[in-house]
């Protein structure tokens, strides 16, 4: 509890706290956890660490949240692309890859 909460006796609710897992699913936003200690896990560090964090464009937040939660616009990393995500709940595995928004014509 911070000092403001101690004074008022109530915990403040932030807009981002009102977002539920169901809300994310309905918006086609799929949170994916990556266990960095898993020897079989791999991910493109450049994509996750060098792409701008766009969280501030969607919700009001503070520095602590924006340092641990990232919203990435795939086009910042690969112009004209989106991310395809394939998940297998039973195996607990997922793979994501960049795909062009418009398929190129095959000659």
N, CA and C atoms as an extended XYZ file, in Angstrom:
321
Properties=species:S:1:pos:R:3:atomname:S:1:resname:S:1:resid:I:1 pbc="F F F"
N         0.849       -1.169        0.000 N   UNK     1
C         0.000        0.000        0.000 CA  UNK     1
C         0.897        1.235        0.000 C   UNK     1
N         0.672        2.182       -0.910 N   UNK     2
C         1.492        3.393       -0.942 CA  UNK     2
C         0.928        4.444        0.003 C   UNK     2
N         1.638        5.579        0.137 N   UNK     3
C         1.235        6.599        1.108 CA  UNK     3
C        -0.143        7.165        0.799 C   UNK     3
N        -0.501        7.330       -0.459 N   UNK     4
C        -1.819        7.852       -0.817 CA  UNK     4
C        -2.909        6.871       -0.399 C   UNK     4
N        -2.656        5.572       -0.558 N   UNK     5
C        -3.627        4.566       -0.162 CA  UNK     5
C        -3.782        4.536        1.353 C   UNK     5
N        -2.673        4.741        2.090 N   UNK     6
C        -2.740        4.753        3.550 CA  UNK     6
C        -3.611        5.908        4.041 C   UNK     6
N        -3.487        7.052        3.404 N   UNK     7
C        -4.254        8.228        3.807 CA  UNK     7
C        -5.738        8.016        3.537 C   UNK     7
N        -6.077        7.530        2.359 N   UNK     8
C        -7.487        7.384        2.002 CA  UNK     8
C        -8.097        6.110        2.576 C   UNK     8
N        -7.252        5.137        2.908 N   UNK     9
C        -7.752        3.880        3.426 CA  UNK     9
C        -8.297        2.957        2.343 C   UNK     9
N        -8.209        3.384        1.082 N   UNK    10
C        -8.694        2.574       -0.019 CA  UNK    10
C        -7.601        2.408       -1.055 C   UNK    10
N        -7.636        1.289       -1.702 N   UNK    11
C        -6.689        1.032       -2.785 CA  UNK    11
C        -7.238        1.643       -4.059 C   UNK    11
N        -6.403        2.383       -4.766 N   UNK    12
C        -6.822        2.977       -6.022 CA  UNK    12
C        -6.826        1.918       -7.119 C   UNK    12
N        -7.796        2.005       -8.013 N   UNK    13
C        -7.865        1.100       -9.153 CA  UNK    13
C        -7.402        1.848      -10.383 C   UNK    13
N        -6.439        1.271      -11.086 N   UNK    14
C        -5.936        1.865      -12.318 CA  UNK    14
C        -6.672        1.249      -13.494 C   UNK    14
N        -6.774        1.993      -14.597 N   UNK    15
C        -7.470        1.489      -15.782 CA  UNK    15
C        -6.915        0.152      -16.237 C   UNK    15
N        -5.591       -0.014      -16.210 N   UNK    16
C        -5.003       -1.252      -16.715 CA  UNK    16
C        -5.367       -2.441      -15.842 C   UNK    16
N        -5.736       -2.228      -14.584 N   UNK    17
C        -6.107       -3.333      -13.706 CA  UNK    17
C        -7.488       -3.889      -14.047 C   UNK    17
N        -8.272       -3.146      -14.808 N   UNK    18
C        -9.620       -3.564      -15.147 CA  UNK    18
C        -9.659       -4.477      -16.361 C   UNK    18
N        -8.523       -4.655      -17.017 N   UNK    19
C        -8.449       -5.512      -18.193 CA  UNK    19
C        -8.334       -6.964      -17.724 C   UNK    19
N        -9.238       -7.801      -18.182 N   UNK    20
C        -9.209       -9.203      -17.774 CA  UNK    20
C        -8.586      -10.060      -18.868 C   UNK    20
N        -8.269      -11.281      -18.509 N   UNK    21
C        -7.738      -12.234      -19.483 CA  UNK    21
C        -8.749      -12.425      -20.611 C   UNK    21
N       -10.022      -12.500      -20.268 N   UNK    22
C       -11.082      -12.653      -21.273 CA  UNK    22
C       -11.095      -11.468      -22.236 C   UNK    22
N       -10.910      -10.246      -21.705 N   UNK    23
C       -10.859       -9.050      -22.559 CA  UNK    23
C        -9.731       -9.178      -23.583 C   UNK    23
N        -8.581       -9.675      -23.135 N   UNK    24
C        -7.448       -9.849      -24.039 CA  UNK    24
C        -7.774      -10.845      -25.143 C   UNK    24
N        -8.370      -11.961      -24.775 N   UNK    25
C        -8.714      -12.995      -25.759 CA  UNK    25
C        -9.715      -12.449      -26.783 C   UNK    25
N       -10.716      -11.705      -26.311 N   UNK    26
C       -11.726      -11.158      -27.216 CA  UNK    26
C       -11.133      -10.133      -28.177 C   UNK    26
N       -10.042       -9.498      -27.781 N   UNK    27
C        -9.369       -8.514      -28.638 CA  UNK    27
C        -8.268       -9.162      -29.485 C   UNK    27
N        -8.207      -10.500      -29.475 N   UNK    28
C        -7.168      -11.248      -30.198 CA  UNK    28
C        -5.771      -10.878      -29.733 C   UNK    28
N        -5.632      -10.655      -28.426 N   UNK    29
C        -4.332      -10.395      -27.808 CA  UNK    29
C        -4.011      -11.614      -26.949 C   UNK    29
N        -2.925      -12.285      -27.277 N   UNK    30
C        -2.586      -13.522      -26.608 CA  UNK    30
C        -1.293      -13.371      -25.809 C   UNK    30
N        -1.397      -13.284      -24.501 N   UNK    31
C        -0.171      -13.199      -23.694 CA  UNK    31
C         0.566      -14.532      -23.736 C   UNK    31
N         1.863      -14.465      -23.940 N   UNK    32
C         2.684      -15.674      -24.017 CA  UNK    32
C         3.860      -15.497      -23.063 C   UNK    32
N         4.020      -16.435      -22.163 N   UNK    33
C         5.146      -16.406      -21.232 CA  UNK    33
C         6.302      -17.202      -21.832 C   UNK    33
N         7.500      -16.695      -21.667 N   UNK    34
C         8.695      -17.388      -22.148 CA  UNK    34
C         9.567      -17.694      -20.942 C   UNK    34
N         9.791      -18.960      -20.694 N   UNK    35
C        10.638      -19.375      -19.587 CA  UNK    35
C        12.087      -19.344      -20.062 C   UNK    35
N        12.815      -18.330      -19.665 N   UNK    36
C        14.194      -18.164      -20.134 CA  UNK    36
C        15.141      -19.215      -19.578 C   UNK    36
N        14.728      -19.907      -18.511 N   UNK    37
C        15.560      -20.971      -17.944 CA  UNK    37
C        15.399      -22.290      -18.690 C   UNK    37
N        14.383      -22.396      -19.532 N   UNK    38
C        14.140      -23.608      -20.310 CA  UNK    38
C        15.154      -23.670      -21.449 C   UNK    38
N        15.976      -24.702      -21.483 N   UNK    39
C        17.019      -24.844      -22.507 CA  UNK    39
C        16.428      -24.920      -23.920 C   UNK    39
N        15.181      -25.388      -24.039 N   UNK    40
C        14.546      -25.507      -25.345 CA  UNK    40
C        13.872      -24.220      -25.817 C   UNK    40
N        13.807      -23.228      -24.943 N   UNK    41
C        13.144      -21.967      -25.313 CA  UNK    41
C        14.108      -21.067      -26.075 C   UNK    41
N        13.601      -20.448      -27.092 N   UNK    42
C        14.419      -19.484      -27.816 CA  UNK    42
C        13.507      -18.366      -28.301 C   UNK    42
N        14.063      -17.196      -28.381 N   UNK    43
C        13.309      -16.069      -28.918 CA  UNK    43
C        14.281      -15.033      -29.448 C   UNK    43
N        13.772      -14.191      -30.314 N   UNK    44
C        14.577      -13.161      -30.941 CA  UNK    44
C        14.685      -11.964      -29.988 C   UNK    44
N        15.798      -11.854      -29.297 N   UNK    45
C        15.978      -10.780      -28.314 CA  UNK    45
C        15.847       -9.398      -28.939 C   UNK    45
N        16.329       -9.246      -30.164 N   UNK    46
C        16.246       -7.946      -30.830 CA  UNK    46
C        14.787       -7.508      -30.969 C   UNK    46
N        13.910       -8.416      -31.349 N   UNK    47
C        12.489       -8.096      -31.498 CA  UNK    47
C        11.910       -7.607      -30.175 C   UNK    47
N        12.194       -8.310      -29.089 N   UNK    48
C        11.598       -7.974      -27.800 CA  UNK    48
C        12.249       -6.778      -27.114 C   UNK    48
N        13.547       -6.603      -27.260 N   UNK    49
C        14.238       -5.562      -26.497 CA  UNK    49
C        14.530       -4.286      -27.280 C   UNK    49
N        14.570       -4.357      -28.599 N   UNK    50
C        14.910       -3.163      -29.375 CA  UNK    50
C        13.707       -2.514      -30.055 C   UNK    50
N        12.578       -3.198      -30.106 N   UNK    51
C        11.362       -2.588      -30.658 CA  UNK    51
C        10.800       -1.614      -29.624 C   UNK    51
N        10.262       -0.480      -30.076 N   UNK    52
C         9.701        0.487      -29.123 CA  UNK    52
C         8.532       -0.122      -28.341 C   UNK    52
N         8.419        0.251      -27.080 N   UNK    53
C         7.305       -0.178      -26.252 CA  UNK    53
C         6.147        0.783      -26.485 C   UNK    53
N         5.050        0.296      -27.012 N   UNK    54
C         3.884        1.126      -27.365 CA  UNK    54
C         2.794        1.112      -26.300 C   UNK    54
N         3.087        0.601      -25.114 N   UNK    55
C         2.049        0.464      -24.098 CA  UNK    55
C         1.366        1.798      -23.779 C   UNK    55
N         2.134        2.878      -23.779 N   UNK    56
C         1.578        4.188      -23.461 CA  UNK    56
C         0.553        4.683      -24.462 C   UNK    56
N         0.522        4.109      -25.650 N   UNK    57
C        -0.479        4.481      -26.649 CA  UNK    57
C        -1.838        3.855      -26.351 C   UNK    57
N        -1.868        2.849      -25.496 N   UNK    58
C        -3.105        2.115      -25.245 CA  UNK    58
C        -3.660        2.317      -23.840 C   UNK    58
N        -2.778        2.437      -22.864 N   UNK    59
C        -3.240        2.630      -21.491 CA  UNK    59
C        -2.324        3.609      -20.770 C   UNK    59
N        -2.892        4.279      -19.775 N   UNK    60
C        -2.077        5.108      -18.898 CA  UNK    60
C        -1.373        4.169      -17.933 C   UNK    60
N        -0.090        4.374      -17.759 N   UNK    61
C         0.671        3.475      -16.903 CA  UNK    61
C         1.799        4.240      -16.236 C   UNK    61
N         2.517        3.560      -15.382 N   UNK    62
C         3.670        4.180      -14.740 CA  UNK    62
C         4.943        3.476      -15.189 C   UNK    62
N         6.063        4.001      -14.785 N   UNK    63
C         7.351        3.469      -15.220 CA  UNK    63
C         7.534        2.007      -14.821 C   UNK    63
N         7.118        1.644      -13.605 N   UNK    64
C         7.302        0.266      -13.137 CA  UNK    64
C         6.576       -0.722      -14.044 C   UNK    64
N         5.374       -0.388      -14.460 N   UNK    65
C         4.616       -1.280      -15.336 CA  UNK    65
C         5.232       -1.306      -16.731 C   UNK    65
N         5.569       -0.140      -17.273 N   UNK    66
C         6.097       -0.108      -18.641 CA  UNK    66
C         7.477       -0.745      -18.745 C   UNK    66
N         8.169       -0.918      -17.630 N   UNK    67
C         9.464       -1.607      -17.664 CA  UNK    67
C         9.320       -3.123      -17.685 C   UNK    67
N         8.157       -3.642      -17.268 N   UNK    68
C         8.003       -5.107      -17.242 CA  UNK    68
C         6.920       -5.613      -18.187 C   UNK    68
N         6.126       -4.720      -18.764 N   UNK    69
C         5.087       -5.105      -19.704 CA  UNK    69
C         5.290       -4.332      -20.994 C   UNK    69
N         5.404       -5.069      -22.090 N   UNK    70
C         5.672       -4.421      -23.383 CA  UNK    70
C         4.554       -4.702      -24.367 C   UNK    70
N         4.204       -3.679      -25.123 N   UNK    71
C         3.292       -3.817      -26.252 CA  UNK    71
C         4.116       -3.456      -27.482 C   UNK    71
N         4.233       -4.395      -28.394 N   UNK    72
C         5.083       -4.207      -29.569 CA  UNK    72
C         4.216       -4.148      -30.820 C   UNK    72
N         4.447       -3.116      -31.628 N   UNK    73
C         3.820       -3.022      -32.945 CA  UNK    73
C         4.771       -3.733      -33.902 C   UNK    73
N         4.341       -4.846      -34.448 N   UNK    74
C         5.209       -5.676      -35.281 CA  UNK    74
C         5.797       -4.877      -36.444 C   UNK    74
N         5.037       -3.919      -36.976 N   UNK    75
C         5.543       -3.139      -38.112 CA  UNK    75
C         6.735       -2.255      -37.732 C   UNK    75
N         6.953       -1.997      -36.433 N   UNK    76
C         8.166       -1.289      -36.006 CA  UNK    76
C         9.404       -2.151      -36.252 C   UNK    76
N         9.223       -3.461      -36.178 N   UNK    77
C        10.331       -4.398      -36.343 CA  UNK    77
C        10.457       -4.856      -37.799 C   UNK    77
N         9.318       -5.163      -38.414 N   UNK    78
C         9.301       -5.645      -39.798 CA  UNK    78
C         8.167       -4.930      -40.528 C   UNK    78
N         8.510       -3.854      -41.230 N   UNK    79
C         7.524       -3.043      -41.937 CA  UNK    79
C         6.685       -3.894      -42.884 C   UNK    79
N         5.376       -3.696      -42.842 N   UNK    80
C         4.480       -4.416      -43.736 CA  UNK    80
C         4.211       -5.853      -43.332 C   UNK    80
N         4.523       -6.182      -42.082 N   UNK    81
C         4.324       -7.555      -41.607 CA  UNK    81
C         3.452       -7.585      -40.358 C   UNK    81
N         2.944       -8.760      -40.080 N   UNK    82
C         2.236       -9.023      -38.831 CA  UNK    82
C         2.820      -10.302      -38.238 C   UNK    82
N         2.451      -10.596      -37.026 N   UNK    83
C         2.971      -11.774      -36.344 CA  UNK    83
C         1.929      -12.878      -36.368 C   UNK    83
N         2.285      -14.038      -36.866 N   UNK    84
C         1.436      -15.221      -36.770 CA  UNK    84
C         1.911      -16.005      -35.554 C   UNK    84
N         0.966      -16.441      -34.763 N   UNK    85
C         1.267      -17.185      -33.543 CA  UNK    85
C         0.544      -18.517      -33.595 C   UNK    85
N         1.291      -19.599      -33.436 N   UNK    86
C         0.725      -20.940      -33.406 CA  UNK    86
C         0.985      -21.489      -32.016 C   UNK    86
N        -0.101      -21.848      -31.326 N   UNK    87
C         0.016      -22.324      -29.946 CA  UNK    87
C        -0.560      -23.729      -29.817 C   UNK    87
N         0.091      -24.545      -28.985 N   UNK    88
C        -0.402      -25.875      -28.661 CA  UNK    88
C        -0.530      -25.943      -27.143 C   UNK    88
N        -1.764      -25.781      -26.650 N   UNK    89
C        -1.995      -25.785      -25.211 CA  UNK    89
C        -1.594      -27.108      -24.558 C   UNK    89
N        -1.873      -28.217      -25.246 N   UNK    90
C        -1.571      -29.521      -24.666 CA  UNK    90
C        -0.082      -29.715      -24.433 C   UNK    90
N         0.740      -29.260      -25.368 N   UNK    91
C         2.193      -29.404      -25.238 CA  UNK    91
C         2.825      -28.225      -24.517 C   UNK    91
N         2.065      -27.138      -24.342 N   UNK    92
C         2.620      -25.944      -23.706 CA  UNK    92
C         3.681      -25.289      -24.568 C   UNK    92
N         3.473      -25.331      -25.877 N   UNK    93
C         4.447      -24.778      -26.810 CA  UNK    93
C         3.783      -23.764      -27.729 C   UNK    93
N         4.586      -22.824      -28.203 N   UNK    94
C         4.102      -21.827      -29.160 CA  UNK    94
C         5.262      -21.394      -30.040 C   UNK    94
N         4.917      -20.953      -31.242 N   UNK    95
C         5.907      -20.376      -32.144 CA  UNK    95
C         5.252      -19.174      -32.814 C   UNK    95
N         6.033      -18.127      -32.963 N   UNK    96
C         5.540      -16.921      -33.628 CA  UNK    96
C         6.531      -16.545      -34.716 C   UNK    96
N         6.006      -16.013      -35.819 N   UNK    97
C         6.883      -15.614      -36.917 CA  UNK    97
C         6.249      -14.472      -37.687 C   UNK    97
N         7.102      -13.630      -38.270 N   UNK    98
C         6.645      -12.482      -39.057 CA  UNK    98
C         6.194      -12.949      -40.437 C   UNK    98
N         5.059      -12.417      -40.864 N   UNK    99
C         4.473      -12.769      -42.160 CA  UNK    99
C         4.089      -11.477      -42.870 C   UNK    99
N         4.375      -11.355      -44.171 N   UNK   100
C         3.967      -10.148      -44.897 CA  UNK   100
C         2.446       -9.969      -44.848 C   UNK   100
N         2.019       -8.703      -44.674 N   UNK   101
C         0.578       -8.415      -44.641 CA  UNK   101
C        -0.099       -8.792      -45.940 C   UNK   101
N         0.569       -8.530      -47.045 N   UNK   102
C         0.040       -8.867      -48.365 CA  UNK   102
C         0.971       -9.894      -48.992 C   UNK   102
N         0.457      -11.089      -49.274 N   UNK   103
C         1.331      -12.097      -49.903 CA  UNK   103
C         1.855      -11.600      -51.257 C   UNK   103
N         3.110      -11.873      -51.519 N   UNK   104
C         3.676      -11.472      -52.806 CA  UNK   104
C         3.166      -12.405      -53.896 C   UNK   104
N         3.060      -11.876      -55.090 N   UNK   105
C         2.567      -12.677      -56.208 CA  UNK   105
C         3.671      -13.634      -56.674 C   UNK   105
N         3.249      -14.854      -56.938 N   UNK   106
C         4.199      -15.858      -57.429 CA  UNK   106
C         4.171      -15.786      -58.959 C   UNK   106
N         5.352      -15.664      -59.553 N   UNK   107
C         5.435      -15.587      -61.014 CA  UNK   107
C         5.532      -16.945      -61.633 C   UNK   107
